[in-house]
Amino acid sequence: MILFLYDPIRIIRVIPNISLNDITHINVLVDSLIKAGFLICEIAFRNENAFEALKILSARNNIFLCTRNIFNINQAIEAINCGANYILNPGSR
């Protein structure tokens, strides 16, 4: 299972980070990323729109969703419930 999660990252090597104050056009942005060959995107928890962005994008079923900047277990649970495929938190233990 670990290899399955790692393979898309190993192949693509770049993960676009999405952190928007206004998520009105998030689908347009992700459409452009997909057309450019990015099938993974990272939602940074830098503002209150992160959970809503995850919900919107998880409904698409055509992009692998990563979250970043999760600070506690409640945020992690909420991110998973909103559709995150995995959580990336460099430096966390």
C-alpha positions as CSV (number, residue, x, y, z in Angstrom):
1,M,0.0,0.0,0.0
2,I,2.8,2.4,0.8
3,L,4.2,2.0,-2.7
4,F,0.9,2.7,-4.3
5,L,0.7,6.1,-2.4
6,Y,4.3,6.9,-3.2
7,D,4.2,6.0,-6.9
8,P,2.3,9.1,-8.2
9,I,4.7,11.4,-6.3
10,R,7.8,9.5,-7.5
11,I,6.6,9.8,-11.1
12,I,5.4,13.4,-11.1
13,R,8.0,14.8,-8.6
14,V,6.2,18.1,-8.3
15,I,3.1,18.7,-6.3
16,P,1.3,22.0,-6.8
17,N,0.3,23.7,-3.6
18,I,-3.1,25.3,-3.5
19,S,-3.7,28.0,-0.9
20,L,-6.5,30.3,-1.9
21,N,-8.3,33.1,-0.1
22,D,-11.1,32.9,-2.6
23,I,-12.0,29.4,-3.8
24,T,-14.6,30.5,-6.3
25,H,-12.5,29.4,-9.2
26,I,-10.8,26.4,-7.6
27,N,-12.2,24.0,-10.2
28,V,-10.9,26.1,-13.1
29,L,-7.4,26.1,-11.5
30,V,-7.5,22.4,-11.0
31,D,-8.7,21.8,-14.5
32,S,-5.6,23.6,-15.7
33,L,-3.3,21.6,-13.4
34,I,-4.8,18.3,-14.7
35,K,-4.4,19.4,-18.4
36,A,-0.8,20.1,-17.5
37,G,-0.4,16.6,-16.2
38,F,-0.6,17.2,-12.5
39,L,-2.8,14.6,-11.0
40,I,-1.9,15.4,-7.4
41,C,-2.4,18.7,-5.6
42,E,-1.7,19.8,-2.1
43,I,-4.1,21.8,-0.1
44,A,-2.3,23.9,2.5
45,F,-4.1,24.7,5.7
46,R,-3.2,28.3,5.7
47,N,-6.7,29.8,5.8
48,E,-10.3,28.8,6.6
49,N,-11.0,27.8,3.0
50,A,-8.9,24.6,3.1
51,F,-11.6,22.3,4.3
52,E,-14.1,23.6,1.8
53,A,-11.4,23.3,-1.0
54,L,-11.0,19.7,0.0
55,K,-14.7,19.0,-0.2
56,I,-15.0,20.6,-3.6
57,L,-12.0,18.8,-5.1
58,S,-12.8,15.4,-3.6
59,A,-16.1,15.4,-5.4
60,R,-14.2,15.4,-8.7
61,N,-12.6,11.9,-8.3
62,N,-9.9,12.8,-10.8
63,I,-7.2,14.3,-8.6
64,F,-5.2,12.9,-5.7
65,L,-5.5,15.2,-2.7
66,C,-2.8,15.9,-0.2
67,T,-3.1,18.2,2.8
68,R,-0.3,20.1,4.6
69,N,0.1,22.2,7.7
70,I,-2.2,20.0,9.9
71,F,-1.6,20.9,13.5
72,N,-3.7,18.5,15.5
73,I,-5.6,15.2,15.3
74,N,-8.9,17.0,15.0
75,Q,-7.7,18.8,11.8
76,A,-6.4,15.5,10.5
77,I,-9.7,13.7,11.0
78,E,-11.6,16.6,9.5
79,A,-9.2,16.6,6.5
80,I,-9.8,12.9,5.9
81,N,-13.5,13.3,6.3
82,C,-13.4,16.1,3.7
83,G,-11.7,13.9,1.2
84,A,-7.9,14.1,1.7
85,N,-6.1,11.0,0.4
86,Y,-3.1,11.6,2.6
87,I,-1.6,14.1,5.0
88,L,1.9,15.5,4.5
89,N,3.4,17.3,7.4
90,P,7.2,17.7,7.1
91,G,8.9,17.7,10.5
92,S,6.0,16.1,12.3
93,R,6.6,13.1,14.5
